């Protein structure tokens, strides 16, 4: 049978999602170990979207195949018993044999959190990125509009990206501020490696008044990573969820 699960994790003490030959601590490593204990056989999982070191997830979706018959709650609660405190399964269910966590997802959503205050916060340090200069959120929102729709996002593509095409479709980018916290909310059919963090790094230059709003359009049209802003730090990024037709 095939089982899908939702996974929540704090990425601070992980070297990203993907299993590494060196044996360093990754989310996939601890998740597979926990599920293998419940299944009583080695388990290999597949995820909806790999995350880098330091990146968090609210509802990463994974699936695996097993010959062991268990109730959904056994995978959920039994798996959690074997997980460290910075990872948790939030739901589990049996799915059709055709389901694939990565290839069946038709959209993905991310958040990026910015702590915008002159004094840094010790409590927010691992959960958001500190920016001491007051940001013009209205300018950032206007600049982000140039990125909505189907475009070639080569200017926002990481050097290690393995995607076959740089053309992706962003459904929306929203920026909201509550107190000292700025939240960027973005949804697209798929993302390139470092795409969200590179978009944030570019919009930050607009927010700080270093570049005009129209500059973001120029960066997009250049299709050249060197034209965009620096890659924003990982701790502000959250994988929110993947979207499926029948899950």
Order of alpha helices (4+ residues) and beta strands (2+ residues): beta-alpha-beta-beta-beta-beta-beta-alpha-beta-beta-beta-alpha-alpha-beta
